[in-house]
Amino acid sequence: MRSLPQRRMLQLLLAAVVSGTSLVARRAFAETTTKAETTAEDPDLEEEFGATARVEAPPREVTKRTLEAKELTRVPGTFGDALRAVEVLPGVTLPPNAQQPLIRGSNFQDSQVFFDGAPVPILYHFGNFKSFVNSRLLERVDFYPGNFSTRYGRATGGVIEVRPRDPRQDRWGGVVDVSLLDSSAIVEGPVGSRASMGMAARRSNIDLVFKSLAGSADFNTVAAPLYYDYQYIASIRPTDRDRVRVMMYGSSDRVELVFAKPADDDPAIRGQFAIGTQFHRIQSSWRRQLSGAASQDIQITAGSSKFDVVLGPNSQQRIGVIDIGGRAEWTFALSSRVRAVAGLDVKNEFYRGTYTGPQPTDGEGTLETKFGTQRTVSAVAHLTVAQPAAYVELGVRPFDALLVTPGVRVDWFSNLGRVAVDPRLSARYEVSRRLAFKAGVGSFSQPPEPWQAAASFSNPNLAPMRAIQTSAGFDYRFTDTISVGVEGFYKRLEDRVVDTVGGAHPRYVNDGAGRVWGAELLARVAPRDRVSGLVSYTISRSERSDHGGAYRLFAYDQTHVVAASCGVALGRGWELGGTFRLMSGRPLTAIAGRTYDATSDLYIPRSGPLYAERSPVFHRLDVRLEKKWTFSSFSLATYLDVQNVYNQQSVEGRRYNYDYTKSEVVAGLPVLPSLGLRGEL
Amino acid sequence: MNAVLKTAFAAAVLTSGCADPLTPSWLVDRVRVLGASVATEGDPSRATPHPGETAHVVWLLGFPSEALPSSWVFVACREAGTLRGAPACGERPFARFEGTSDAGRAPAFDVTLPAAFAPDGQLLVLGQICTSGAPSFDEATAVGSCRGADPGTTVDLRITVGSAANDNDSPVFTSDAFTFDGAPWGASESADPCADALVPAAAPGSAHRVEIAMPDEAREAYGASSRETIQLSHLVNAGELERQFSFVEPSAAPPLRVAVAWTAPAAGSASTPRFYFVARDDRGAAAWATRTICIR
């Protein structure tokens, strides 16, 4: 999460920015790429520009994996959530309490999730069961595990692009979905012949049963856990060449408890515990086909976020953020063999608030210690961070089978006073219609978190982190629906921001390095017929070095990750699906000793070699069963989504006694069923 | 940062109310170090010695039954200013102390602060306390050990270097600070607590209420508008205590009392229940008291 800043003069609001999603200058270019009438990268464009066949253009990225609408809500074990569904793709894991998915051995904050081109500040609701957006409003999710286009920046890991769909234009309809976890509704339909709109809202049901499920004399519930989110999408096509989309969306999570007594293992955890996070966004985009060979895409986003956390009397965070950003992108077909894309991508954040608590850390590379043994730091957040960027990318086909995509992105980070220049290159060679080889290399820069570089709180001399990513592989299509892809990758991390030893001044330094290498396999059956599914496998090793020391494992390194997911339409409205995951255990750090801290009356552990041990292998089976009844004007469905069917007791970590001489495992979630009812008009 | 707080929050929620299958922290089932107090020479109530002054440092040990003799080694240095993890020396220690203490006598030593120490800084004491075998302590790694069966305890203590602006007095337990089921509970030095009228009696397995009262003056005001928080640790070597910690928050209104439930040990328990109470303010000062119970 982004917060904790420090005092600074409020700078003038940077001008609203322009930006856009990618419109591909298609026809001339398309003729040389797929020998079809169109090669729209975005399926929307088929409709806009009169395509008669759907043949996807080769991606600008080395690896682009797409989950389509049909798949997004049906992956078992995800409770129908699209942003949980990416867990089945290679290169992705989602540990408990993750802020967002871990991609190819990068840390959480090193990857970015975009909603129609705009970064999302808070991805998941409590518990990571559900993300901020109703999955039934989505057209697809594009996942770029590395070597992504110059269109994306400020990240050294991967990118997930969540693509909303246009509301339906045939007639008014809706969906009502009620499950044990939450309730949601969607209403959508046409407004005249050139516009449509849709609205969705969701509210959790946990608060209705929280007291009876989690009631305890140990705490009073001031506000039971409650989340909600909403989305509004209006799509207008004023001319055949233009499409305007206006979206409003937001998300909120709140819980407040008061603990009756201090925790024995950490008395700093006592009293009031409250989390209130929310964000609200308005986002508008305008796509225009300028000519047969040029297009323009402009997008502006504005919104606010709040991150209020109270954790006992010594840890309080109240941060508000105003976000204003945008994109502008122009695409030109310079010739039948050369396409050019140029764009601007601006992100501005204005922080206000206060923070008091332990020194913030991402927890990677250090042994977790009790709050009561950590000194408290305080900061007043008056911080402005402007991050404009410009990028250009060419798509060159020297001959029909080869697409070479060179590009460069230039980012400026106002709070660092630094510029980052990132050249990138990818190539795709289509040996036949079935077989294509691909490779890429590129530089990727990422600014430190704003609070890490705030002048009076930490280190204003930090530089952006940098990654050099390389990857190569092939795609093979057995049929139109059955395909396999294999990629190998190597990623080198430079100038990684790490904590100073013990958090001493200046608290954060660019004194870390890293390396990640591995291979991924994805075999899938696209959801066209009765059967769909995929099998993914990742083998990788992610290592880090701190302060010039020897390389060690990354805190979330998992050598083997296997996922197999399938769904079968059984007929008569029955659908059955299952997802099985098998993965190496996560690294653990042994306790080498302890010191009794007489000042706090607590023990402070002394770390053994970092991440030298591993928790046991993790495996889990999730199953989803749905029965749908279709009537003349509506349909009704009931479904059962069961996570961890055979109640495997996975090891999430270790919990220690007061002096770290004894420990027990912390088990993951037990079998977790969710029963739901859905009606569709 | 939000992730850190959220994780801690989740951990707090998940562990709250759970019976701890691991050794409870309030149980003195082996020799344990329970705290340290600092008294300035010439002004013993003050826990913040000034540069050039001498501080008397005493360590409180808790025993599961009879008190044992101890041996110890300590070093004193200027603290490095770290924010988390075990505190570390910012420079080489300027003093080293070694000694032994007879059974019933606490490890203690006097340290004179260098005159060059900056007021409001932190003096750090690191060391090792053993009840079996001679102690050793490696200044470079801050790791200690004991040459005996008892692994001993590696300890640290941060002492705030005082100035006129930040002097801090130690909290105190008044003579009537403790009650047992509402009755006064005095200290006893008697070898047989059941023979001492000051010591309350409890039946085996019976449930009781222990109350600790703190004077309002224990929470000193400091800075522009701050007031101390008093952290009370209560431990026992027998029976079952509700929890280890209680707090007197700055906002608490007098009278300042905390209560904790205790269940007496079952019949046949060999140990005489001994309670250890330690009060700490949040500026590094501490005081303690012990009480016993007669089981019959």
Interface residues (C-beta under 8 A of the other chain):
Chain A: M1 S3 L4 N97 Q99 F108 A214 S216 A217 D218 F219 L257 F259 K261 P262 A263 D264 D265 P267 I269 R270 G271 F273 I275 T277 F307 V309 L311 P313 S315 Q317 Y355 G357 P358 Q359 P360 T361 D362 G363 T366 L367 T369 F371 T373 Q374 R375 V377 W451 V501 G502 G503 A504 H505 R507 G593 R594 T595 Y596 D597 A598 T599 S600 D601 I604 R606 R655 Y656 N657 Y658 D659 T661 K662 S663 E664
Chain B: M1 N2 A3 V4 L5 K6 T7 A8 F9 A10 A11 A12 V13 T15 S16 G17 D20 P21 L22 T23 P24 S25 W26 V33 L34 G35 A36 W59 A80 G81 T82 L83 R84 G85 A86 P87 A88 L126 A142 V143 T153 T154 V155 D156 L157 R158 T229 Q231 S233 E242 R243 Q244 F245 S246 F247 E249 V278 R280 G284 A286
